[in-house]
Amino acid sequence: MDQVTYEEITSILAKFGRPDLIHEFKQYVKVDKDYEPPKYVKKDKYSDDEGSATSESDYEVDIDEDGFQSLK
């Protein structure tokens, strides 16, 4: 793990008052001094605002005499 992420995690744990988790984290996770971040990060080919199923809510239903609904 890189140094910046390591320090960020320990800082967040300290912020929430979890010295027990900080100790366990330091015990099992070590900093990789040879780590180099990737030069190219692949972007997701789908954006968050493209084609959501929730935007397709135009449907019609029939309600029978018992109150059950069915799609038209």
N, CA, C and O atoms as a Tripos MOL2 file, in Angstrom:
@<TRIPOS>MOLECULE
protein
  288   287    72     0     0
PROTEIN
NO_CHARGES

@<TRIPOS>ATOM
      1 N           0.8490   -1.1650    0.0000 N.3       1 MET1
      2 CA          0.0000    0.0000    0.0000 C.3       1 MET1
      3 C           0.9000    1.2340    0.0000 C.2       1 MET1
      4 O           1.9620    1.2460    0.6230 O.2       1 MET1
      5 N           0.4560    2.2690   -0.7090 N.am      2 ASP2
      6 CA          1.2670    3.4830   -0.7530 C.3       2 ASP2
      7 C           1.1260    4.2780    0.5480 C.2       2 ASP2
      8 O           0.1530    4.1220    1.2860 O.2       2 ASP2
      9 N           2.0970    5.1140    0.8050 N.am      3 GLN3
     10 CA          2.1940    5.8710    2.0580 C.3       3 GLN3
     11 C           1.0020    6.8040    2.2660 C.2       3 GLN3
     12 O           0.4890    6.9130    3.3800 O.2       3 GLN3
     13 N           0.5610    7.4710    1.2100 N.am      4 VAL4
     14 CA         -0.5380    8.4390    1.3400 C.3       4 VAL4
     15 C          -1.8260    7.7380    1.7630 C.2       4 VAL4
     16 O          -2.5160    8.2070    2.6670 O.2       4 VAL4
     17 N          -2.1530    6.6290    1.1230 N.am      5 THR5
     18 CA         -3.3680    5.8860    1.4600 C.3       5 THR5
     19 C          -3.2720    5.3200    2.8690 C.2       5 THR5
     20 O          -4.2530    5.3440    3.6120 O.2       5 THR5
     21 N          -2.1260    4.8200    3.2400 N.am      6 TYR6
     22 CA         -1.8910    4.2730    4.5750 C.3       6 TYR6
     23 C          -2.1690    5.3350    5.6440 C.2       6 TYR6
     24 O          -2.8650    5.0740    6.6260 O.2       6 TYR6
     25 N          -1.6150    6.5310    5.4390 N.am      7 GLU7
     26 CA         -1.8100    7.6140    6.3960 C.3       7 GLU7
     27 C          -3.2550    8.0990    6.4150 C.2       7 GLU7
     28 O          -3.7730    8.4750    7.4670 O.2       7 GLU7
     29 N          -3.8990    8.0920    5.2670 N.am      8 GLU8
     30 CA         -5.2920    8.5210    5.1890 C.3       8 GLU8
     31 C          -6.1980    7.5740    5.9650 C.2       8 GLU8
     32 O          -7.1010    8.0170    6.6750 O.2       8 GLU8
     33 N          -5.9610    6.2840    5.8320 N.am      9 ILE9
     34 CA         -6.7710    5.3030    6.5570 C.3       9 ILE9
     35 C          -6.5610    5.4290    8.0650 C.2       9 ILE9
     36 O          -7.5280    5.4230    8.8280 O.2       9 ILE9
     37 N          -5.3210    5.5430    8.4940 N.am     10 THR10
     38 CA         -5.0670    5.6890    9.9300 C.3      10 THR10
     39 C          -5.6540    6.9990   10.4690 C.2      10 THR10
     40 O          -6.1110    7.0530   11.6110 O.2      10 THR10
     41 N          -5.6400    8.0410    9.6530 N.am     11 SER11
     42 CA         -6.2220    9.3180   10.0610 C.3      11 SER11
     43 C          -7.7330    9.2050   10.2340 C.2      11 SER11
     44 O          -8.2930    9.7330   11.1950 O.2      11 SER11
     45 N          -8.3860    8.5210    9.3120 N.am     12 ILE12
     46 CA         -9.8390    8.3340    9.4090 C.3      12 ILE12
     47 C         -10.1920    7.5050   10.6350 C.2      12 ILE12
     48 O         -11.1480    7.8190   11.3430 O.2      12 ILE12
     49 N          -9.4330    6.4580   10.8870 N.am     13 LEU13
     50 CA         -9.6860    5.6280   12.0680 C.3      13 LEU13
     51 C          -9.4790    6.4340   13.3520 C.2      13 LEU13
     52 O         -10.2330    6.2750   14.3130 O.2      13 LEU13
     53 N          -8.4690    7.2910   13.3710 N.am     14 ALA14
     54 CA         -8.2260    8.1380   14.5420 C.3      14 ALA14
     55 C          -9.3550    9.1480   14.7220 C.2      14 ALA14
     56 O          -9.7590    9.4450   15.8460 O.2      14 ALA14
     57 N          -9.8550    9.6680   13.6180 N.am     15 LYS15
     58 CA        -10.9460   10.6500   13.6660 C.3      15 LYS15
     59 C         -12.1820   10.0430   14.3290 C.2      15 LYS15
     60 O         -12.9010   10.7270   15.0570 O.2      15 LYS15
     61 N         -12.4240    8.7550   14.0720 N.am     16 PHE16
     62 CA        -13.5730    8.0910   14.6480 C.3      16 PHE16
     63 C         -13.2570    7.4050   15.9770 C.2      16 PHE16
     64 O         -14.0780    6.6560   16.5060 O.2      16 PHE16
     65 N         -12.0720    7.6650   16.5070 N.am     17 GLY17
     66 CA        -11.7110    7.1520   17.8240 C.3      17 GLY17
     67 C         -11.6000    5.6460   17.8930 C.2      17 GLY17
     68 O         -12.1420    5.0230   18.8050 O.2      17 GLY17
     69 N         -10.8960    5.0490   16.9290 N.am     18 ARG18
     70 CA        -10.7560    3.5940   16.8830 C.3      18 ARG18
     71 C          -9.2940    3.1650   16.9790 C.2      18 ARG18
     72 O          -8.7440    2.6500   16.0060 O.2      18 ARG18
     73 N          -8.6490    3.3680   18.1400 N.am     19 PRO19
     74 CA         -7.2600    2.9490   18.2790 C.3      19 PRO19
     75 C          -7.0820    1.4400   18.1320 C.2      19 PRO19
     76 O          -6.0130    0.9790   17.7310 O.2      19 PRO19
     77 N          -8.1260    0.6680   18.4550 N.am     20 ASP20
     78 CA         -8.0480   -0.7820   18.2870 C.3      20 ASP20
     79 C          -7.8870   -1.1550   16.8180 C.2      20 ASP20
     80 O          -7.0940   -2.0350   16.4820 O.2      20 ASP20
     81 N          -8.6400   -0.4850   15.9400 N.am     21 LEU21
     82 CA         -8.5280   -0.7690   14.5150 C.3      21 LEU21
     83 C          -7.2310   -0.2230   13.9270 C.2      21 LEU21
     84 O          -6.6740   -0.8070   12.9970 O.2      21 LEU21
     85 N          -6.7500    0.8940   14.4670 N.am     22 ILE22
     86 CA         -5.4630    1.4360   14.0060 C.3      22 ILE22
     87 C          -4.3530    0.4360   14.3030 C.2      22 ILE22
     88 O          -3.5010    0.1670   13.4550 O.2      22 ILE22
     89 N          -4.3720   -0.1100   15.5120 N.am     23 HIS23
     90 CA         -3.3540   -1.1050   15.8960 C.3      23 HIS23
     91 C          -3.4210   -2.3330   14.9890 C.2      23 HIS23
     92 O          -2.3920   -2.8170   14.5170 O.2      23 HIS23
     93 N          -4.6250   -2.8300   14.7500 N.am     24 GLU24
     94 CA         -4.7860   -4.0070   13.8990 C.3      24 GLU24
     95 C          -4.3820   -3.6980   12.4570 C.2      24 GLU24
     96 O          -3.7590   -4.5290   11.7960 O.2      24 GLU24
     97 N          -4.7330   -2.5160   11.9710 N.am     25 PHE25
     98 CA         -4.3680   -2.1060   10.6170 C.3      25 PHE25
     99 C          -2.8500   -2.0480   10.4620 C.2      25 PHE25
    100 O          -2.3010   -2.5490    9.4810 O.2      25 PHE25
    101 N          -2.1840   -1.4390   11.4260 N.am     26 LYS26
    102 CA         -0.7200   -1.3370   11.3680 C.3      26 LYS26
    103 C          -0.0460   -2.7000   11.4830 C.2      26 LYS26
    104 O           1.0520   -2.9050   10.9650 O.2      26 LYS26
    105 N          -0.7090   -3.6240   12.1620 N.am     27 GLN27
    106 CA         -0.1550   -4.9510   12.3330 C.3      27 GLN27
    107 C          -0.2090   -5.7580   11.0320 C.2      27 GLN27
    108 O           0.7190   -6.5120   10.7390 O.2      27 GLN27
    109 N          -1.2730   -5.6100   10.2560 N.am     28 TYR28
    110 CA         -1.4720   -6.4470    9.0740 C.3      28 TYR28
    111 C          -1.1910   -5.7710    7.7380 C.2      28 TYR28
    112 O          -1.0230   -6.4580    6.7310 O.2      28 TYR28
    113 N          -1.1360   -4.4410    7.7040 N.am     29 VAL29
    114 CA         -0.9260   -3.7240    6.4410 C.3      29 VAL29
    115 C           0.4070   -2.9870    6.5080 C.2      29 VAL29
    116 O           0.6950   -2.2840    7.4760 O.2      29 VAL29
    117 N           1.1980   -3.1550    5.4840 N.am     30 LYS30
    118 CA          2.5080   -2.5120    5.4300 C.3      30 LYS30
    119 C           2.5830   -1.5750    4.2260 C.2      30 LYS30
    120 O           1.8910   -1.7720    3.2280 O.2      30 LYS30
    121 N           3.4250   -0.5610    4.3350 N.am     31 VAL31
    122 CA          3.6370    0.4020    3.2510 C.3      31 VAL31
    123 C           4.6410   -0.1800    2.2720 C.2      31 VAL31
    124 O           5.6840   -0.6990    2.6710 O.2      31 VAL31
    125 N           4.3200   -0.0900    0.9960 N.am     32 ASP32
    126 CA          5.2110   -0.5460   -0.0670 C.3      32 ASP32
    127 C           6.0030    0.6650   -0.5560 C.2      32 ASP32
    128 O           5.4640    1.5240   -1.2540 O.2      32 ASP32
    129 N           7.2640    0.7280   -0.1930 N.am     33 LYS33
    130 CA          8.0880    1.8930   -0.5520 C.3      33 LYS33
    131 C           8.4030    1.9420   -2.0400 C.2      33 LYS33
    132 O           8.7670    3.0000   -2.5520 O.2      33 LYS33
    133 N           8.2720    0.8200   -2.7470 N.am     34 ASP34
    134 CA          8.5530    0.7790   -4.1770 C.3      34 ASP34
    135 C           7.3110    1.0090   -5.0390 C.2      34 ASP34
    136 O           7.3890    0.9200   -6.2640 O.2      34 ASP34
    137 N           6.1770    1.3020   -4.4240 N.am     35 TYR35
    138 CA          4.9350    1.4600   -5.1640 C.3      35 TYR35
    139 C           4.9900    2.7090   -6.0430 C.2      35 TYR35
    140 O           5.4080    3.7830   -5.6110 O.2      35 TYR35
    141 N           4.5630    2.5330   -7.2710 N.am     36 GLU36
    142 CA          4.4070    3.6630   -8.1910 C.3      36 GLU36
    143 C           2.9810    3.6220   -8.7280 C.2      36 GLU36
    144 O           2.5490    2.5920   -9.2450 O.2      36 GLU36
    145 N           2.2470    4.7200   -8.6140 N.am     37 PRO37
    146 CA          0.8740    4.7150   -9.1150 C.3      37 PRO37
    147 C           0.8520    4.4990  -10.6260 C.2      37 PRO37
    148 O           1.7960    4.8840  -11.3150 O.2      37 PRO37
    149 N          -0.2090    3.8900  -11.1480 N.am     38 PRO38
    150 CA         -0.2690    3.6480  -12.5860 C.3      38 PRO38
    151 C          -0.2950    4.9590  -13.3660 C.2      38 PRO38
    152 O          -0.9000    5.9420  -12.9380 O.2      38 PRO38
    153 N           0.3640    4.9520  -14.5030 N.am     39 LYS39
    154 CA          0.4290    6.1680  -15.3140 C.3      39 LYS39
    155 C          -0.8830    6.3980  -16.0580 C.2      39 LYS39
    156 O          -1.2480    7.5390  -16.3410 O.2      39 LYS39
    157 N          -1.5930    5.3130  -16.3760 N.am     40 TYR40
    158 CA         -2.8510    5.4230  -17.0900 C.3      40 TYR40
    159 C          -3.9280    4.6880  -16.3080 C.2      40 TYR40
    160 O          -3.7840    3.5020  -16.0100 O.2      40 TYR40
    161 N          -4.9880    5.3770  -15.9800 N.am     41 VAL41
    162 CA         -6.0990    4.7690  -15.2650 C.3      41 VAL41
    163 C          -7.2640    4.6430  -16.2310 C.2      41 VAL41
    164 O          -7.7280    5.6310  -16.8000 O.2      41 VAL41
    165 N          -7.7240    3.4280  -16.4050 N.am     42 LYS42
    166 CA         -8.8220    3.1720  -17.3290 C.3      42 LYS42
    167 C         -10.1230    3.7380  -16.7700 C.2      42 LYS42
    168 O         -10.5020    3.4400  -15.6370 O.2      42 LYS42
    169 N         -10.7970    4.5460  -17.5640 N.am     43 LYS43
    170 CA        -12.0670    5.1180  -17.1400 C.3      43 LYS43
    171 C         -13.1910    4.1350  -17.4490 C.2      43 LYS43
    172 O         -13.1010    3.3470  -18.3900 O.2      43 LYS43
    173 N         -14.2390    4.1910  -16.6540 N.am     44 ASP44
    174 CA        -15.4090    3.3730  -16.9360 C.3      44 ASP44
    175 C         -16.0390    3.8320  -18.2360 C.2      44 ASP44
    176 O         -16.1160    5.0290  -18.5130 O.2      44 ASP44
    177 N         -16.4920    2.8690  -19.0340 N.am     45 LYS45
    178 CA        -17.0620    3.2620  -20.3110 C.3      45 LYS45
    179 C         -18.4970    3.7370  -20.1680 C.2      45 LYS45
    180 O         -19.0630    4.2710  -21.1220 O.2      45 LYS45
    181 N         -19.0950    3.5570  -19.0050 N.am     46 TYR46
    182 CA        -20.4370    4.0550  -18.7540 C.3      46 TYR46
    183 C         -20.3760    5.1510  -17.6960 C.2      46 TYR46
    184 O         -19.7280    4.9860  -16.6620 O.2      46 TYR46
    185 N         -21.0340    6.2400  -17.9470 N.am     47 SER47
    186 CA        -21.0550    7.3130  -16.9560 C.3      47 SER47
    187 C         -22.2320    7.1100  -16.0070 C.2      47 SER47
    188 O         -23.1120    6.2890  -16.2640 O.2      47 SER47
    189 N         -22.2390    7.8550  -14.9230 N.am     48 ASP48
    190 CA        -23.2940    7.7110  -13.9250 C.3      48 ASP48
    191 C         -24.6420    8.2200  -14.4150 C.2      48 ASP48
    192 O         -25.6810    7.8100  -13.8990 O.2      48 ASP48
    193 N         -24.6360    9.1050  -15.4000 N.am     49 ASP49
    194 CA        -25.8960    9.6860  -15.8450 C.3      49 ASP49
    195 C         -26.4230    9.0760  -17.1440 C.2      49 ASP49
    196 O         -27.3600    9.6160  -17.7320 O.2      49 ASP49
    197 N         -25.8560    7.9890  -17.5940 N.am     50 GLU50
    198 CA        -26.3220    7.3370  -18.8160 C.3      50 GLU50
    199 C         -27.2760    6.2040  -18.5020 C.2      50 GLU50
    200 O         -27.0320    5.4040  -17.5990 O.2      50 GLU50
    201 N         -28.3610    6.1410  -19.2490 N.am     51 GLY51
    202 CA        -29.2690    5.0110  -19.2870 C.3      51 GLY51
    203 C         -29.5530    4.3040  -17.9970 C.2      51 GLY51
    204 O         -29.1210    3.1660  -17.8120 O.2      51 GLY51
    205 N         -30.2500    4.9270  -17.1160 N.am     52 SER52
    206 CA        -30.6170    4.2850  -15.8700 C.3      52 SER52
    207 C         -32.0030    3.6650  -16.0000 C.2      52 SER52
    208 O         -32.8880    4.2510  -16.6240 O.2      52 SER52
    209 N         -32.1950    2.5150  -15.4330 N.am     53 ALA53
    210 CA        -33.4980    1.8590  -15.4790 C.3      53 ALA53
    211 C         -34.5480    2.6550  -14.7190 C.2      53 ALA53
    212 O         -35.7390    2.5540  -15.0160 O.2      53 ALA53
    213 N         -34.1180    3.4460  -13.7440 N.am     54 THR54
    214 CA        -35.0830    4.2350  -12.9840 C.3      54 THR54
    215 C         -35.6880    5.3460  -13.8220 C.2      54 THR54
    216 O         -36.7650    5.8410  -13.4900 O.2      54 THR54
    217 N         -35.0350    5.7520  -14.8920 N.am     55 SER55
    218 CA        -35.5880    6.8160  -15.7220 C.3      55 SER55
    219 C         -36.6470    6.2910  -16.6870 C.2      55 SER55
    220 O         -37.3450    7.0770  -17.3270 O.2      55 SER55
    221 N         -36.7710    4.9690  -16.7960 N.am     56 GLU56
    222 CA        -37.7440    4.3730  -17.7010 C.3      56 GLU56
    223 C         -38.9710    3.9070  -16.9230 C.2      56 GLU56
    224 O         -39.2610    2.7120  -16.8620 O.2      56 GLU56
    225 N         -39.6760    4.8440  -16.3380 N.am     57 SER57
    226 CA        -40.8290    4.4910  -15.5180 C.3      57 SER57
    227 C         -42.1430    4.7490  -16.2420 C.2      57 SER57
    228 O         -43.1760    4.8740  -15.5840 O.2      57 SER57
    229 N         -42.1460    4.8310  -17.5580 N.am     58 ASP58
    230 CA        -43.3640    5.0500  -18.3260 C.3      58 ASP58
    231 C         -43.9700    3.7050  -18.7080 C.2      58 ASP58
    232 O         -43.6450    3.1430  -19.7540 O.2      58 ASP58
    233 N         -44.8400    3.2020  -17.8650 N.am     59 TYR59
    234 CA        -45.5250    1.9520  -18.1480 C.3      59 TYR59
    235 C         -46.9630    2.0830  -17.6580 C.2      59 TYR59
    236 O         -47.2600    2.9020  -16.7880 O.2      59 TYR59
    237 N         -47.8330    1.2850  -18.2130 N.am     60 GLU60
    238 CA        -49.2360    1.3210  -17.8450 C.3      60 GLU60
    239 C         -49.6240    0.0120  -17.1810 C.2      60 GLU60
    240 O         -49.1060   -1.0520  -17.5230 O.2      60 GLU60
    241 N         -50.5480    0.1020  -16.2200 N.am     61 VAL61
    242 CA        -51.0060   -1.0930  -15.5220 C.3      61 VAL61
    243 C         -52.5200   -1.1940  -15.5810 C.2      61 VAL61
    244 O         -53.2240   -0.1870  -15.6590 O.2      61 VAL61
    245 N         -53.0050   -2.4170  -15.5440 N.am     62 ASP62
    246 CA        -54.4300   -2.7000  -15.3970 C.3      62 ASP62
    247 C         -54.6520   -3.1840  -13.9710 C.2      62 ASP62
    248 O         -53.8530   -3.9500  -13.4340 O.2      62 ASP62
    249 N         -55.7370   -2.7330  -13.3680 N.am     63 ILE63
    250 CA        -56.0840   -3.1820  -12.0210 C.3      63 ILE63
    251 C         -57.3690   -3.9860  -12.1280 C.2      63 ILE63
    252 O         -58.3800   -3.4840  -12.6180 O.2      63 ILE63
    253 N         -57.3320   -5.2420  -11.6670 N.am     64 ASP64
    254 CA        -58.5330   -6.0760  -11.7610 C.3      64 ASP64
    255 C         -59.4520   -5.8270  -10.5720 C.2      64 ASP64
    256 O         -59.1630   -4.9810   -9.7260 O.2      64 ASP64
    257 N         -60.5550   -6.5600  -10.5060 N.am     65 GLU65
    258 CA        -61.5700   -6.3190   -9.4750 C.3      65 GLU65
    259 C         -61.0690   -6.6670   -8.0760 C.2      65 GLU65
    260 O         -61.6370   -6.2000   -7.0880 O.2      65 GLU65
    261 N         -60.0090   -7.4830   -7.9730 N.am     66 ASP66
    262 CA        -59.4490   -7.8190   -6.6610 C.3      66 ASP66
    263 C         -58.3330   -6.8660   -6.2350 C.2      66 ASP66
    264 O         -57.7730   -7.0110   -5.1490 O.2      66 ASP66
    265 N         -58.0120   -5.8950   -7.0870 N.am     67 GLY67
    266 CA        -56.9810   -4.9160   -6.7570 C.3      67 GLY67
    267 C         -55.5840   -5.3070   -7.2070 C.2      67 GLY67
    268 O         -54.6200   -4.6040   -6.9070 O.2      67 GLY67
    269 N         -55.4610   -6.4210   -7.9250 N.am     68 PHE68
    270 CA        -54.1560   -6.8350   -8.4110 C.3      68 PHE68
    271 C         -53.7900   -6.0440   -9.6670 C.2      68 PHE68
    272 O         -54.6470   -5.7380  -10.4960 O.2      68 PHE68
    273 N         -52.5150   -5.7230   -9.7910 N.am     69 GLN69
    274 CA        -52.0450   -4.9560  -10.9340 C.3      69 GLN69
    275 C         -51.3050   -5.8600  -11.9160 C.2      69 GLN69
    276 O         -50.6200   -6.8050  -11.5240 O.2      69 GLN69
    277 N         -51.4600   -5.5480  -13.1940 N.am     70 SER70
    278 CA        -50.6930   -6.2580  -14.2340 C.3      70 SER70
    279 C         -50.3040   -5.2440  -15.3000 C.2      70 SER70
    280 O         -51.0180   -4.2730  -15.5490 O.2      70 SER70
    281 N         -49.1660   -5.4890  -15.9160 N.am     71 LEU71
    282 CA        -48.7050   -4.5900  -16.9680 C.3      71 LEU71
    283 C         -49.5570   -4.7520  -18.2060 C.2      71 LEU71
    284 O         -50.0110   -5.8540  -18.5160 O.2      71 LEU71
    285 N         -49.7780   -3.6490  -18.9200 N.am     72 LYS72
    286 CA        -50.5260   -3.6990  -20.1760 C.3      72 LYS72
    287 C         -49.6210   -4.1610  -21.2870 C.2      72 LYS72
    288 O         -50.0580   -4.2730  -22.4330 O.2      72 LYS72
@<TRIPOS>BOND
     1     1     2 1
     2     2     3 1
     3     3     4 2
     4     3     5 am
     5     5     6 1
     6     6     7 1
     7     7     8 2
     8     7     9 am
     9     9    10 1
    10    10    11 1
    11    11    12 2
    12    11    13 am
    13    13    14 1
    14    14    15 1
    15    15    16 2
    16    15    17 am
    17    17    18 1
    18    18    19 1
    19    19    20 2
    20    19    21 am
    21    21    22 1
    22    22    23 1
    23    23    24 2
    24    23    25 am
    25    25    26 1
    26    26    27 1
    27    27    28 2
    28    27    29 am
    29    29    30 1
    30    30    31 1
    31    31    32 2
    32    31    33 am
    33    33    34 1
    34    34    35 1
    35    35    36 2
    36    35    37 am
    37    37    38 1
    38    38    39 1
    39    39    40 2
    40    39    41 am
    41    41    42 1
    42    42    43 1
    43    43    44 2
    44    43    45 am
    45    45    46 1
    46    46    47 1
    47    47    48 2
    48    47    49 am
    49    49    50 1
    50    50    51 1
    51    51    52 2
    52    51    53 am
    53    53    54 1
    54    54    55 1
    55    55    56 2
    56    55    57 am
    57    57    58 1
    58    58    59 1
    59    59    60 2
    60    59    61 am
    61    61    62 1
    62    62    63 1
    63    63    64 2
    64    63    65 am
    65    65    66 1
    66    66    67 1
    67    67    68 2
    68    67    69 am
    69    69    70 1
    70    70    71 1
    71    71    72 2
    72    71    73 am
    73    73    74 1
    74    74    75 1
    75    75    76 2
    76    75    77 am
    77    77    78 1
    78    78    79 1
    79    79    80 2
    80    79    81 am
    81    81    82 1
    82    82    83 1
    83    83    84 2
    84    83    85 am
    85    85    86 1
    86    86    87 1
    87    87    88 2
    88    87    89 am
    89    89    90 1
    90    90    91 1
    91    91    92 2
    92    91    93 am
    93    93    94 1
    94    94    95 1
    95    95    96 2
    96    95    97 am
    97    97    98 1
    98    98    99 1
    99    99   100 2
   100    99   101 am
   101   101   102 1
   102   102   103 1
   103   103   104 2
   104   103   105 am
   105   105   106 1
   106   106   107 1
   107   107   108 2
   108   107   109 am
   109   109   110 1
   110   110   111 1
   111   111   112 2
   112   111   113 am
   113   113   114 1
   114   114   115 1
   115   115   116 2
   116   115   117 am
   117   117   118 1
   118   118   119 1
   119   119   120 2
   120   119   121 am
   121   121   122 1
   122   122   123 1
   123   123   124 2
   124   123   125 am
   125   125   126 1
   126   126   127 1
   127   127   128 2
   128   127   129 am
   129   129   130 1
   130   130   131 1
   131   131   132 2
   132   131   133 am
   133   133   134 1
   134   134   135 1
   135   135   136 2
   136   135   137 am
   137   137   138 1
   138   138   139 1
   139   139   140 2
   140   139   141 am
   141   141   142 1
   142   142   143 1
   143   143   144 2
   144   143   145 am
   145   145   146 1
   146   146   147 1
   147   147   148 2
   148   147   149 am
   149   149   150 1
   150   150   151 1
   151   151   152 2
   152   151   153 am
   153   153   154 1
   154   154   155 1
   155   155   156 2
   156   155   157 am
   157   157   158 1
   158   158   159 1
   159   159   160 2
   160   159   161 am
   161   161   162 1
   162   162   163 1
   163   163   164 2
   164   163   165 am
   165   165   166 1
   166   166   167 1
   167   167   168 2
   168   167   169 am
   169   169   170 1
   170   170   171 1
   171   171   172 2
   172   171   173 am
   173   173   174 1
   174   174   175 1
   175   175   176 2
   176   175   177 am
   177   177   178 1
   178   178   179 1
   179   179   180 2
   180   179   181 am
   181   181   182 1
   182   182   183 1
   183   183   184 2
   184   183   185 am
   185   185   186 1
   186   186   187 1
   187   187   188 2
   188   187   189 am
   189   189   190 1
   190   190   191 1
   191   191   192 2
   192   191   193 am
   193   193   194 1
   194   194   195 1
   195   195   196 2
   196   195   197 am
   197   197   198 1
   198   198   199 1
   199   199   200 2
   200   199   201 am
   201   201   202 1
   202   202   203 1
   203   203   204 2
   204   203   205 am
   205   205   206 1
   206   206   207 1
   207   207   208 2
   208   207   209 am
   209   209   210 1
   210   210   211 1
   211   211   212 2
   212   211   213 am
   213   213   214 1
   214   214   215 1
   215   215   216 2
   216   215   217 am
   217   217   218 1
   218   218   219 1
   219   219   220 2
   220   219   221 am
   221   221   222 1
   222   222   223 1
   223   223   224 2
   224   223   225 am
   225   225   226 1
   226   226   227 1
   227   227   228 2
   228   227   229 am
   229   229   230 1
   230   230   231 1
   231   231   232 2
   232   231   233 am
   233   233   234 1
   234   234   235 1
   235   235   236 2
   236   235   237 am
   237   237   238 1
   238   238   239 1
   239   239   240 2
   240   239   241 am
   241   241   242 1
   242   242   243 1
   243   243   244 2
   244   243   245 am
   245   245   246 1
   246   246   247 1
   247   247   248 2
   248   247   249 am
   249   249   250 1
   250   250   251 1
   251   251   252 2
   252   251   253 am
   253   253   254 1
   254   254   255 1
   255   255   256 2
   256   255   257 am
   257   257   258 1
   258   258   259 1
   259   259   260 2
   260   259   261 am
   261   261   262 1
   262   262   263 1
   263   263   264 2
   264   263   265 am
   265   265   266 1
   266   266   267 1
   267   267   268 2
   268   267   269 am
   269   269   270 1
   270   270   271 1
   271   271   272 2
   272   271   273 am
   273   273   274 1
   274   274   275 1
   275   275   276 2
   276   275   277 am
   277   277   278 1
   278   278   279 1
   279   279   280 2
   280   279   281 am
   281   281   282 1
   282   282   283 1
   283   283   284 2
   284   283   285 am
   285   285   286 1
   286   286   287 1
   287   287   288 2
@<TRIPOS>SUBSTRUCTURE
     1 MET1         2 RESIDUE 1 A MET
     2 ASP2         6 RESIDUE 1 A ASP
     3 GLN3        10 RESIDUE 1 A GLN
     4 VAL4        14 RESIDUE 1 A VAL
     5 THR5        18 RESIDUE 1 A THR
     6 TYR6        22 RESIDUE 1 A TYR
     7 GLU7        26 RESIDUE 1 A GLU
     8 GLU8        30 RESIDUE 1 A GLU
     9 ILE9        34 RESIDUE 1 A ILE
    10 THR10       38 RESIDUE 1 A THR
    11 SER11       42 RESIDUE 1 A SER
    12 ILE12       46 RESIDUE 1 A ILE
    13 LEU13       50 RESIDUE 1 A LEU
    14 ALA14       54 RESIDUE 1 A ALA
    15 LYS15       58 RESIDUE 1 A LYS
    16 PHE16       62 RESIDUE 1 A PHE
    17 GLY17       66 RESIDUE 1 A GLY
    18 ARG18       70 RESIDUE 1 A ARG
    19 PRO19       74 RESIDUE 1 A PRO
    20 ASP20       78 RESIDUE 1 A ASP
    21 LEU21       82 RESIDUE 1 A LEU
    22 ILE22       86 RESIDUE 1 A ILE
    23 HIS23       90 RESIDUE 1 A HIS
    24 GLU24       94 RESIDUE 1 A GLU
    25 PHE25       98 RESIDUE 1 A PHE
    26 LYS26      102 RESIDUE 1 A LYS
    27 GLN27      106 RESIDUE 1 A GLN
    28 TYR28      110 RESIDUE 1 A TYR
    29 VAL29      114 RESIDUE 1 A VAL
    30 LYS30      118 RESIDUE 1 A LYS
    31 VAL31      122 RESIDUE 1 A VAL
    32 ASP32      126 RESIDUE 1 A ASP
    33 LYS33      130 RESIDUE 1 A LYS
    34 ASP34      134 RESIDUE 1 A ASP
    35 TYR35      138 RESIDUE 1 A TYR
    36 GLU36      142 RESIDUE 1 A GLU
    37 PRO37      146 RESIDUE 1 A PRO
    38 PRO38      150 RESIDUE 1 A PRO
    39 LYS39      154 RESIDUE 1 A LYS
    40 TYR40      158 RESIDUE 1 A TYR
    41 VAL41      162 RESIDUE 1 A VAL
    42 LYS42      166 RESIDUE 1 A LYS
    43 LYS43      170 RESIDUE 1 A LYS
    44 ASP44      174 RESIDUE 1 A ASP
    45 LYS45      178 RESIDUE 1 A LYS
    46 TYR46      182 RESIDUE 1 A TYR
    47 SER47      186 RESIDUE 1 A SER
    48 ASP48      190 RESIDUE 1 A ASP
    49 ASP49      194 RESIDUE 1 A ASP
    50 GLU50      198 RESIDUE 1 A GLU
    51 GLY51      202 RESIDUE 1 A GLY
    52 SER52      206 RESIDUE 1 A SER
    53 ALA53      210 RESIDUE 1 A ALA
    54 THR54      214 RESIDUE 1 A THR
    55 SER55      218 RESIDUE 1 A SER
    56 GLU56      222 RESIDUE 1 A GLU
    57 SER57      226 RESIDUE 1 A SER
    58 ASP58      230 RESIDUE 1 A ASP
    59 TYR59      234 RESIDUE 1 A TYR
    60 GLU60      238 RESIDUE 1 A GLU
    61 VAL61      242 RESIDUE 1 A VAL
    62 ASP62      246 RESIDUE 1 A ASP
    63 ILE63      250 RESIDUE 1 A ILE
    64 ASP64      254 RESIDUE 1 A ASP
    65 GLU65      258 RESIDUE 1 A GLU
    66 ASP66      262 RESIDUE 1 A ASP
    67 GLY67      266 RESIDUE 1 A GLY
    68 PHE68      270 RESIDUE 1 A PHE
    69 GLN69      274 RESIDUE 1 A GLN
    70 SER70      278 RESIDUE 1 A SER
    71 LEU71      282 RESIDUE 1 A LEU
    72 LYS72      286 RESIDUE 1 A LYS
